[in-house]
Amino acid sequence: YENIRQERKGAATVVTIDRPKALNALNLDTLNELVHCLAEMQHDDETAVVILTGAGEKSFVAGADIAHMQDLDPLEAGRFARLGHLTARTLEELPQPVIAAINGFALGGGCELAIACDIRYASENAKFGQPEVNLGVIPGFGGTQRLPRLIGKGLANELLFSGDIIDAGEACRIGLVNKVFPQEELMERCLELAEKIASRGPLAVRLCKEAVNNGMEMDLARACRYEGDLFSLCFASREQKEGMQAFLEKRSPEFKV
């Protein structure tokens, strides 16, 4: 890859968008590489958790590459949006939990990538926003749909309509991010969480992600039936036998992938 890097750290794979001179902005090549990298990870049983971050200390992803977008015609813009949607959907559909380590600007397409992740940890210098209205366009990678689902319609509309940029503290207050840390601690904290998740039952963690993501699109009654189906499926696994036996024997479980 030319625009992203992969590094295995314990049970986690860190995927870094690596265009620091462009503040890690997303162009066609970067999105294509990211989709390909994530698709390969769907079959990587050694990766328990994926951590997505940006290179450098200024930016997670500053947005889509405006130099690339400026001269697109409507058909080309539609193809670009579909690629952005595919990237976000691939993050959501990974069997592994995905932690966004947001180490700076997460604007436009960068914010949209972050909200497609399962958990968001941010550094104190991080900034968030959907400033597309300042450019005469709307978010094109799922921002108008995922943001209201995450923080509620009123708060999402305020950010979407105003194009305002908020700091990490405000993002945490409204539920856009889970926690905020000093920048030098951010990756360490993400890796700590990844190791904790990796120590849990791997099938159970993956089914939790599936239950949350799919159930959010159902009414409550159907979602609870779906949860019950996945719950019962756990009882066909060696993982459930080991987990409950270990509890009764007052020892730590030894889960195997």
Disulfide bonds with the S-S distance in Angstrom:
none
